[in-house]
């Protein structure tokens, strides 16, 4: 299964209560449909072959014999298909009758996994026999245990546990025990009826259980219109993965199909350290499935550091801003400081930093003028960025200071013997270091804090001058990616009633990202950061999937193609991935000595609590992996 993806489906066909032969035909239709889509794990509701409302008929030999023949029909229909089919059926064992999942693949019955909880419909001993022999079921001896894990032979991290009927809502968490036993996919073959809140409750449970247990959860509830005696049924089918619902359908012949990423779940479990043992009391059932290159149909968020649902973005931005403001207040209060000093350039990072600083001093009961916003024009400053920087700071009531550093930098060039027209690295970095010196000295002078503006994305790619914009006394943007910074600025622009501020912020967002260090011509921005390091949207996508999810670059290339479609060519994606990998290693020395700053999302580059790696590591393995593309 390439990159750990496997296609799964939950199906709830419309069946007839007690008509086992008819129900088998509906199951077989679903199997054929799933096979055409490349599905490798297909699950049905509990008691699909009989219906859940049979009640006293579950004890009747006619129904039990009919269910057994229907199961044999389903087993035969799977010949030549290595798909794992989990179909619900009543099973008679001696004097006991129970609801069970029949695990079927390639013309063979692999196991019965019975319901653990006993209800009024089912009677039997609490102890579970280890096997059912052909004298009782008409099949060869197969495992019969509620504590079973079905292991995929071609994808070792895929372990499948099954929960039936009341077991899916047990107060005692069977999901947690199954997950700790190694199950990465928990299949819930449900029997609950439709109520006003049944779908909502099932969604909440699937999100929580998949997140809490770092697993995928697949649920199939009885089909639409199955019965009307005392209950109604909806055919709810869904698939969730680590807290997110990937696919969901409800209605007649419901069929929810998607791909789960087993490698993703495995990586998350390794990182958590909570899955370090396998329960030996579980029965292991082997299932052989040929490796396939699963076709991806699920969506991948282009901005994974932000919520996928646009409706959730405003609350997310408010939360991020509160983290930044609260952290800055704590640092200023602790250090007995009453001023913030911010270098403003007209870019999104410094724009956000100066607004966060203004929010902080206001919340502290101090005047907005206690934020000293310094614009320090030099060789590469355009009038557009300078104007935006000043307007934003002035609209927030900051003390705006324009400090032209051209003279100081030229003097420095003379002092070190650097030609004024030598536009090498020293030419660029001298400006950044001069600005940092000015900001820190002003902060010392006014009992203030030099508030840094660099964001997480720039620290990942090292797009900053060591001991220049790389350095500050406290960096409020340290935990935010470029896409998160832009989201916060956009949120403030969208919600402010200040029309002048709104216009300036939208123009800031419209400007290209630039360090403004090389001379400009005709006031045009020519030095663009993304020309050197690639799209920040792409970079943040790479950061999420390589550093947060632990994926190989070759897999991230595949996901980027799915997320960005035709926006980038394969050559561009590979080039920027190579650049990202190289810079991840070569620029670590800048991250090894970063200042304090609050973590905001799932990832930070803090050398204390975030990314820990050597400053002289080699990117060789990462670059070699890209050769697999």
ZAMARGU-4260 file (C-alpha; in steps of 0.2 Angstrom, whole numbers, plus 5000, padded with zeros to 4 digits):
<rodrens>
0) 5000/5000/5000 | 5010/5015/4994 | 5013/5028/5007 | 5002/5019/5019 | 4986/5023/5011
5) 4972/5010/5010 | 4955/5013/5003 | 4940/5008/5015 | 4922/5009/5014 | 4907/5007/5025
10) 4891/5001/5017 | 4873/5000/5023 | 4862/4993/5009 | 4843/4992/5010 | 4838/4975/5016
15) 4823/4965/5021 | 4821/4959/5039 | 4823/4940/5040 | 4826/4938/5021 | 4843/4932/5022
20) 4845/4927/5004 | 4839/4943/4998 | 4851/4952/5010 | 4866/4942/5004 | 4862/4948/4986
25) 4862/4966/4992 | 4879/4963/5001 | 4886/4955/4986 | 4881/4971/4975 | 4891/4982/4988
30) 4906/4970/4987 | 4906/4972/4968 | 4904/4991/4969 | 4918/4992/4982 | 4930/4981/4971
35) 4927/4992/4956 | 4933/5007/4967 | 4948/4998/4973 | 4942/4996/4991 | 4952/4984/5002
40) 4942/4985/5018 | 4923/4984/5017 | 4912/4984/5033 | 4893/4982/5035 | 4881/4985/5050
45) 4878/4972/5063 | 4867/4958/5058 | 4866/4963/5040 | 4861/4946/5034 | 4846/4945/5045
50) 4842/4962/5050 | 4843/4969/5068 | 4824/4967/5072 | 4822/4949/5071 | 4821/4947/5090
55) 4814/4930/5095 | 4817/4924/5078 | 4836/4924/5081 | 4833/4908/5091 | 4824/4900/5077
60) 4833/4886/5067 | 4825/4892/5051 | 4833/4910/5052 | 4849/4903/5058 | 4851/4891/5044
65) 4846/4904/5032 | 4859/4916/5039 | 4872/4902/5037 | 4868/4899/5019 | 4868/4918/5015
70) 4885/4919/5023 | 4891/4905/5012 | 4884/4914/4997 | 4894/4930/5002 | 4910/4920/5005
75) 4909/4912/4988 | 4906/4929/4980 | 4923/4935/4987 | 4933/4922/4977 | 4947/4931/4968
80) 4945/4947/4978 | 4958/4950/4991 | 4946/4963/4999 | 4942/4961/5018 | 4924/4960/5020
85) 4916/4962/5037 | 4898/4957/5037 | 4886/4955/5052 | 4877/4939/5055 | 4869/4929/5069
90) 4879/4914/5074 | 4874/4899/5084 | 4886/4890/5094 | 4880/4876/5105 | 4865/4883/5115
95) 4871/4901/5112 | 4866/4913/5099 | 4876/4929/5096 | 4878/4943/5084 | 4895/4942/5075
100) 4906/4949/5062 | 4911/4937/5049 | 4928/4942/5042 | 4928/4936/5024 | 4942/4937/5010
105) 4945/4928/4994 | 4933/4915/4996 | 4937/4911/5014 | 4929/4914/5030 | 4944/4920/5041
110) 4936/4922/5058 | 4920/4926/5068 | 4921/4941/5079 | 4906/4940/5091 | 4898/4954/5101
115) 4904/4954/5118 | 4889/4962/5127 | 4874/4951/5129 | 4856/4958/5126 | 4839/4952/5127
120) 4840/4945/5109 | 4856/4935/5112 | 4859/4922/5125 | 4875/4912/5129 | 4890/4910/5141
125) 4901/4925/5145 | 4916/4915/5140 | 4921/4915/5122 | 4926/4899/5113 | 4942/4900/5104
130) 4936/4892/5088 | 4920/4887/5079 | 4921/4870/5070 | 4912/4865/5054 | 4900/4854/5064
135) 4892/4869/5071 | 4893/4882/5057 | 4895/4873/5041 | 4913/4881/5038 | 4930/4875/5042
140) 4936/4879/5060 | 4939/4897/5062 | 4944/4909/5076 | 4930/4915/5087 | 4934/4928/5099
145) 4928/4946/5103 | 4947/4950/5106 | 4953/4948/5089 | 4965/4959/5078 | 4965/4956/5059
150) 4982/4960/5053 | 4986/4965/5035 | 5001/4955/5028 | 5006/4968/5016 | 5004/4983/5027
155) 5011/4978/5044 | 5004/4993/5053 | 4986/4990/5048 | 4978/4980/5062 | 4959/4980/5062
160) 4947/4977/5077 | 4929/4975/5076 | 4915/4981/5088 | 4897/4976/5087 | 4880/4983/5092
165) 4881/4988/5111 | 4899/4986/5111 | 4901/5002/5101 | 4894/5012/5115 | 4901/5003/5130
170) 4905/5014/5145 | 4921/5004/5147 | 4932/5010/5132 | 4934/4995/5121 | 4941/5007/5108
175) 4956/5011/5119 | 4959/4993/5123 | 4959/4988/5105 | 4970/5003/5100 | 4983/4998/5114
180) 4982/4980/5106 | 4988/4987/5090 | 4972/4991/5080 | 4974/5006/5069 | 4957/5004/5061
185) 4942/5001/5073 | 4927/4995/5063 | 4910/4999/5072 | 4896/4987/5065 | 4882/4996/5074
190) 4864/4992/5077 | 4857/5008/5084 | 4841/5015/5077 | 4839/5033/5070 | 4834/5047/5082
195) 4834/5066/5081 | 4852/5066/5088 | 4859/5049/5083 | 4869/5056/5068 | 4876/5070/5079
200) 4881/5058/5093 | 4889/5046/5081 | 4899/5060/5073 | 4905/5066/5090 | 4910/5049/5096
205) 4919/5045/5080 | 4929/5061/5081 | 4933/5059/5099 | 4937/5040/5098 | 4948/5042/5083
210) 4958/5057/5090 | 4959/5049/5108 | 4965/5033/5101 | 4976/5039/5087 | 4966/5028/5075
215) 4954/5027/5061 | 4936/5023/5065 | 4924/5016/5052 | 4905/5015/5057 | 4891/5007/5048
220) 4873/5008/5055 | 4858/4998/5049 | 4851/5002/5032 | 4838/5015/5028 | 4820/5008/5031
225) 4826/4992/5038 | 4811/4991/5050 | 4797/5002/5057 | 4790/4991/5071 | 4797/5001/5086
230) 4812/5009/5077 | 4818/5018/5062 | 4835/5016/5054 | 4845/5029/5044 | 4860/5019/5035
235) 4873/5031/5043 | 4890/5027/5037 | 4906/5037/5041 | 4925/5035/5041 | 4935/5046/5053
240) 4954/5048/5056 | 4962/5056/5071 | 4948/5067/5074 | 4943/5071/5057 | 4928/5064/5047
245) 4934/5060/5030 | 4918/5053/5022 | 4900/5052/5028 | 4884/5047/5020 | 4866/5043/5026
250) 4851/5037/5017 | 4846/5023/5005 | 4860/5011/5000 | 4873/5022/5010 | 4891/5020/5005
255) 4905/5030/5012 | 4922/5027/5004 | 4939/5036/5007 | 4957/5032/5010 | 4964/5031/5028
260) 4983/5034/5030 | 4990/5020/5041 | 5007/5027/5040 | 5001/5044/5047 | 4993/5035/5062
265) 5009/5024/5065 | 5020/5040/5065 | 5008/5049/5078 | 5008/5034/5089 | 5027/5033/5089
270) 5028/5051/5094 | 5016/5049/5108 | 5025/5035/5116 | 5008/5028/5122 | 5008/5013/5111
275) 5023/5003/5116 | 5015/4986/5119 | 5004/4973/5111 | 4991/4964/5121 | 4996/4945/5119
280) 4978/4940/5124 | 4971/4945/5108 | 4968/4932/5094 | 4978/4937/5078 | 4970/4934/5062
285) 4980/4935/5046 | 4973/4943/5030 | 4983/4943/5014 | 4981/4958/5003 | 4992/4962/4987
290) 5001/4979/4988 | 4992/4992/4977 | 4995/5010/4973 | 4979/5017/4981 | 4971/5031/4970
295) 4968/5046/4982 | 4951/5054/4982 | 4952/5062/4999 | 4955/5081/5001 | 4971/5088/5008
300) 4971/5105/5016 | 4982/5117/5007 | 4985/5126/5023 | 4986/5113/5036 | 4991/5125/5050
305) 4974/5133/5048 | 4956/5125/5050 | 4949/5118/5034 | 4932/5125/5037 | 4932/5144/5034
310) 4919/5146/5047 | 4931/5141/5060 | 4945/5153/5055 | 4939/5169/5064 | 4939/5160/5081
315) 4956/5152/5077 | 4963/5169/5073 | 4956/5176/5089 | 4964/5162/5099 | 4981/5164/5090
320) 4981/5183/5094 | 4976/5180/5112 | 4991/5168/5114 | 5003/5181/5107 | 4996/5195/5117
325) 4995/5186/5133 | 5013/5179/5131 | 5019/5196/5128 | 5011/5204/5143 | 5018/5190/5154
330) 5036/5194/5148 | 5034/5213/5150 | 5026/5211/5167 | 5039/5199/5173 | 5053/5210/5167
335) 5045/5226/5173 | 5045/5234/5156 | 5032/5246/5150 | 5037/5249/5132 | 5037/5239/5116
340) 5050/5242/5102 | 5045/5235/5085 | 5054/5237/5068 | 5041/5240/5055 | 5044/5237/5037
345) 5027/5236/5029 | 5028/5217/5028 | 5015/5205/5036 | 5026/5199/5050 | 5031/5216/5057
350) 5013/5223/5054 | 5006/5209/5065 | 5020/5211/5078 | 5016/5230/5080 | 4997/5227/5081
355) 5000/5213/5094 | 5011/5225/5104 | 4998/5238/5103 | 4985/5226/5109 | 4996/5220/5124
360) 5000/5238/5130 | 4981/5242/5129 | 4977/5227/5139 | 4990/5232/5152 | 4982/5249/5154
365) 4996/5258/5146 | 4994/5271/5131 | 4996/5265/5114 | 5011/5277/5112 | 5021/5265/5123
370) 5023/5255/5107 | 5038/5263/5098 | 5037/5258/5080 | 5053/5261/5070 | 5054/5261/5051
375) 5072/5261/5046 | 5073/5265/5027 | 5089/5260/5018 | 5094/5255/5000 | 5080/5243/4997
380) 5065/5252/5005 | 5050/5256/4993 | 5038/5270/4997 | 5024/5258/4996 | 5030/5247/5011
385) 5036/5262/5021 | 5019/5271/5019 | 5010/5255/5024 | 5021/5253/5039 | 5018/5270/5045
390) 4999/5270/5042 | 4996/5254/5052 | 5007/5260/5067 | 4999/5277/5067 | 4981/5270/5066
395) 4985/5260/5082 | 4991/5276/5090 | 5010/5270/5091 | 5024/5282/5093 | 5031/5281/5075
400) 5049/5285/5072 | 5058/5286/5055 | 5076/5282/5057 | 5086/5282/5041 | 5101/5270/5043
405) 5109/5273/5026 | 5122/5284/5033 | 5126/5272/5047 | 5128/5257/5035 | 5139/5267/5023
410) 5150/5272/5037 | 5151/5254/5043 | 5155/5248/5025 | 5170/5261/5026 | 5175/5254/5043
415) 5176/5236/5037 | 5183/5241/5019 | 5167/5235/5009 | 5164/5244/4993 | 5147/5253/4992
420) 5143/5244/4976 | 5147/5227/4981 | 5130/5219/4983 | 5136/5203/4991 | 5130/5195/5007
425) 5139/5207/5018 | 5130/5221/5009 | 5113/5214/5014 | 5117/5208/5031 | 5125/5224/5037
430) 5108/5232/5035 | 5098/5219/5045 | 5111/5220/5059 | 5111/5239/5060 | 5092/5238/5062
435) 5093/5226/5076 | 5106/5236/5085 | 5095/5252/5084 | 5080/5243/5090 | 5089/5235/5105
440) 5097/5251/5110 | 5080/5261/5109 | 5073/5247/5120 | 5086/5249/5133 | 5084/5268/5133
445) 5065/5267/5136 | 5063/5253/5148 | 5056/5243/5133 | 5057/5226/5125 | 5063/5223/5107
450) 5049/5213/5100 | 5054/5202/5086 | 5044/5199/5070 | 5052/5184/5062 | 5039/5169/5059
455) 5041/5151/5060 | 5042/5148/5041 | 5057/5160/5040 | 5066/5151/5054 | 5062/5134/5045
460) 5070/5140/5029 | 5083/5151/5038 | 5077/5167/5028 | 5084/5179/5041 | 5101/5187/5045
465) 5110/5178/5059 | 5110/5191/5074 | 5100/5203/5063 | 5082/5201/5061 | 5085/5183/5068
470) 5087/5191/5085 | 5076/5200/5097 | 5072/5201/5115 | 5055/5192/5113 | 5047/5186/5097
475) 5028/5185/5096 | 5028/5177/5079 | 5040/5163/5083 | 5026/5150/5084 | 5016/5156/5068
480) 5019/5151/5050 | 5018/5163/5037 | 5000/5157/5032 | 4995/5159/5050 | 5002/5177/5051
485) 4993/5182/5035 | 4977/5174/5042 | 4978/5185/5058 | 4982/5201/5048 | 4968/5197/5036
490) 4956/5194/5051 | 4960/5211/5059 | 4958/5219/5042 | 4941/5211/5040 | 4934/5215/5057
495) 4941/5233/5060 | 4930/5248/5058 | 4944/5259/5054 | 4944/5261/5035 | 4961/5269/5034
500) 4968/5254/5044 | 4958/5242/5033 | 4965/5248/5017 | 4983/5248/5023 | 4982/5230/5029
505) 4974/5224/5013 | 4988/5232/5004 | 5001/5224/5015 | 4993/5207/5011 | 4994/5212/4993
510) 5013/5216/4993 | 5026/5202/4989 | 5036/5196/5003 | 5053/5205/5002 | 5068/5208/5013
515) 5071/5225/5005 | 5090/5224/5006 | 5096/5226/4988 | 5094/5243/4979 | 5078/5246/4970
520) 5074/5255/4954 | 5059/5266/4950 | 5052/5262/4968 | 5048/5244/4962 | 5050/5229/4973
525) 5062/5218/4965 | 5069/5207/4978 | 5056/5194/4982 | 5059/5181/4995 | 5048/5168/4987
530) 5059/5168/4971 | 5073/5162/4982 | 5064/5150/4994 | 5048/5145/4986 | 5030/5149/4989
535) 5027/5150/5008 | 5010/5141/5006 | 5020/5127/4999 | 5034/5128/5012 | 5021/5128/5026
540) 5013/5113/5018 | 5030/5104/5018 | 5033/5109/5036 | 5017/5101/5042 | 5018/5085/5033
545) 5037/5082/5035 | 5040/5088/5053 | 5023/5086/5061 | 5017/5071/5052 | 5034/5063/5049
550) 5031/5059/5031 | 5045/5056/5018 | 5048/5070/5005 | 5042/5058/4991 | 5025/5056/5000
555) 5024/5074/5003 | 5027/5077/4984 | 5012/5066/4981 | 5001/5075/4993 | 5006/5092/4986
560) 5001/5086/4969 | 4984/5082/4976 | 4982/5098/4986 | 4988/5110/4973 | 4982/5102/4957
565) 4989/5112/4942 | 4996/5127/4951 | 5014/5120/4952 | 5022/5108/4939 | 5030/5092/4945
570) 5047/5100/4942 | 5043/5115/4953 | 5036/5104/4967 | 5052/5094/4967 | 5064/5109/4966
575) 5056/5117/4981 | 5055/5101/4991 | 5074/5099/4988 | 5077/5117/4993 | 5066/5115/5009
580) 5075/5099/5014 | 5093/5107/5011 | 5088/5122/5021 | 5080/5112/5035 | 5097/5105/5039
585) 5109/5119/5033 | 5100/5133/5043 | 5098/5123/5060 | 5112/5133/5068 | 5100/5148/5067
590) 5087/5139/5077 | 5098/5132/5090 | 5099/5149/5098 | 5082/5157/5096 | 5074/5169/5108
595) 5059/5165/5118 | 5042/5166/5110 | 5025/5157/5112 | 5020/5141/5103 | 5003/5143/5094
600) 5000/5127/5084 | 5005/5109/5084 | 5023/5114/5080 | 5037/5126/5085 | 5055/5128/5081
605) 5060/5132/5099 | 5077/5124/5103 | 5070/5121/5121 | 5052/5113/5117 | 5051/5111/5098
610) 5063/5105/5085 | 5078/5096/5092 | 5091/5092/5079 | 5110/5095/5076 | 5117/5110/5068
615) 5128/5100/5057 | 5116/5086/5051 | 5116/5080/5033 | 5101/5081/5021 | 5107/5066/5011
620) 5093/5053/5016 | 5079/5066/5013 | 5086/5071/4996 | 5089/5053/4991 | 5071/5049/4995
625) 5066/5062/4982 | 5074/5051/4969 | 5059/5040/4972 | 5048/5052/4963
</rodrens>
